C-alpha cells in the first residue's frame, strides 16, 4: 500500500499547481514522498472537458514529480462538509497516511475551496478516531498537520517557503493545464484565467512572496496551531526582508 509524506488536497485539477506547485517540488527534492488529492474533476469549468482535464493533471503530475495523484470525485460546485464527504476523505487519509496536508485557505471566496479547507481539517482529526468509521477504524492515524495556502493578501503568512529554484517548473506544471489558460485560437468563453496576463500575474505573485523573505520566489502558508521550533536562532537567522 502506497503512502505519502505530504499530500496536497485541492478542489480542481489545476489548483494544486496554481498554489503549492513549488512547495511540492521542493519537498520532493528534499526526499519526501508527495501526492495530490483532487477533490472534484472540474466538471463545472467553463473550458475543457473532464477527460481533457484528467490528462492535463496527469501531465502536470509528471512535471511536479508526484508519487501519486487521485481524485475523490465529489461534485464540482457542490462540495459540502457533510458526513459522506468526511468519510470518503477520512478513508483516503487513513490509506495514504500523510504527515502534512496542504490545502486551500479558510474563508476563500470560492465555496468549494472554503468547504474543502474545513473538510480537510475535520477529516484529519476524525481519521485519528477509530470509531468514526469502523470499516477502516483499525487504520486510524496520527492527526496530520494542516497548512493552508494563502489566497488573500489580508492574511498574514505563518511562513513562506522559498521555491526560487523551482519557479520555472511550477509555471510549466501550470501551463500543462492548457485548456484553462490563454489560447489565442480558442473559441470557448473567456474567463479570468484565460486572460493573457494571468500567468504573468501569478508568477509575479510568487516573486512578491519571495521578496518578503529576501529570495526570488515563495509560497505563503497559514497554520492555526502554534509552531514547535527546536532552534529559534537558526530559524530567525535566515535571510529575510528587513523592510517589510
Long-range contacts (C-beta under 8 A, 24 or more apart in sequence): 1-95, 2-67, 2-68, 2-96, 3-33, 3-95, 3-96, 3-97, 3-98, 4-33, 4-34, 4-35, 4-67, 4-68, 4-96, 4-97, 4-98, 5-32, 5-33, 5-34, 5-98, 5-99, 5-100, 6-32, 6-33, 6-34, 6-35, 6-98, 6-99, 6-100, 6-101, 6-102, 7-34, 7-35, 7-36, 7-37, 7-93, 7-96, 7-98, 7-100, 7-101, 7-102, 7-144, 8-34, 8-35, 8-36, 8-37, 8-101, 8-102, 8-103, 9-36, 9-37, 9-39, 9-89, 9-101, 9-102, 9-103, 9-116, 9-120, 10-36, 10-37, 10-38, 10-39, 10-103, 10-104, 10-113, 10-116, 11-38, 11-39, 11-40, 11-76, 11-79, 11-104, 11-110, 11-112, 11-113, 11-116, 12-38, 12-39, 12-40, 12-42, 12-45, 12-76, 12-112, 13-38, 13-41, 13-42, 13-53, 13-54, 13-56, 13-57, 13-60, 13-71, 13-177, 14-42, 14-53, 14-56, 14-57, 14-60, 14-174, 14-177, 14-180, 15-104, 15-113, 16-64, 16-102, 17-60, 17-64, 17-170, 17-173, 17-174, 17-176, 17-177, 18-174, 18-202, 19-104, 19-149, 19-151, 19-219, 20-102, 20-149, 20-219, 21-64, 21-166, 21-169, 21-170, 21-173, 21-174, 22-161, 22-163, 22-166, 22-167, 22-169, 22-170, 22-206, 22-217, 22-218, 22-219, 23-102, 23-161, 23-163, 23-219, 23-221, 24-64, 24-66, 24-102, 25-64, 25-65, 25-163, 25-166, 25-169, 25-170, 26-161, 26-162, 26-163, 26-165, 26-166, 28-64, 28-65, 28-66, 29-165, 29-166, 33-67, 34-64, 34-65, 34-66, 34-67, 35-66, 35-67, 35-68, 35-69, 35-70, 35-96, 35-98, 36-61, 36-64, 36-66, 36-68, 36-69, 36-70, 37-69, 37-70, 37-71, 37-72, 37-89, 37-92, 37-96, 38-69, 38-70, 38-71, 38-72, 39-71, 39-72, 39-74, 39-79, 39-112, 39-116, 39-119, 40-71, 40-72, 40-73, 40-74, 40-75, 40-76, 40-77, 40-79, 40-112, 41-71, 41-73, 41-76, 42-76, 43-75, 43-76, 44-76, 44-77, 45-76, 45-179, 45-180, 46-188, 46-189, 46-191, 47-179, 47-180, 47-186, 47-188, 47-189, 47-191, 47-194, 48-179, 48-180, 49-179, 52-179, 53-177, 53-179, 53-180, 56-176, 56-177, 56-178, 56-179, 56-180, 57-177, 59-176, 60-173, 60-174, 60-176, 60-177, 63-169, 63-172, 63-173, 63-176, 64-169, 64-173, 68-96, 76-112, 77-111, 77-112, 79-111, 79-112, 79-115, 79-116, 79-119, 80-115, 81-115, 81-118, 81-119, 81-122, 85-119, 86-119, 86-122, 86-123, 86-126, 87-132, 87-133, 89-119, 89-120, 89-123, 90-123, 90-126, 90-127, 90-132, 90-133, 90-136, 91-133, 91-135, 91-136, 93-123, 93-124, 93-127, 93-141, 93-144, 94-127, 94-133, 94-136, 94-139, 94-140, 94-141, 95-136, 95-139, 97-141, 98-144, 99-144, 99-145, 100-144, 100-145, 100-146, 100-147, 101-144, 101-145, 101-146, 101-147, 102-147, 102-148, 102-149, 102-221, 103-146, 103-147, 103-148, 103-149, 104-148, 104-149, 104-151, 105-148, 105-149, 105-150, 105-151, 105-152, 105-155, 105-222, 106-148, 106-222, 107-152, 108-151, 108-152, 109-151, 113-151, 117-148, 120-146, 121-146, 145-223, 145-225, 146-223, 146-224, 147-221, 147-222, 147-223, 148-221, 148-222, 148-223, 149-219, 149-220, 149-221, 150-220, 150-221, 150-222, 155-222, 156-222, 157-209, 157-212, 157-220, 157-221, 157-222, 158-221, 158-222, 158-223, 158-227, 159-220, 159-221, 159-223, 159-227, 160-209, 160-210, 160-212, 160-213, 160-218, 160-219, 160-220, 160-221, 161-218, 161-219, 161-221, 162-210, 162-213, 162-215, 162-217, 162-218, 163-206, 163-210, 163-217, 163-218, 163-219, 164-210, 164-215, 164-216, 164-217, 164-218, 166-217, 167-203, 167-206, 167-207, 167-216, 167-217, 170-206, 171-199, 171-202, 171-203, 174-199, 174-202, 175-199, 211-241, 212-240, 212-241, 212-244, 213-238, 213-239, 213-240, 213-241, 214-239, 214-240, 214-241, 214-242, 215-239
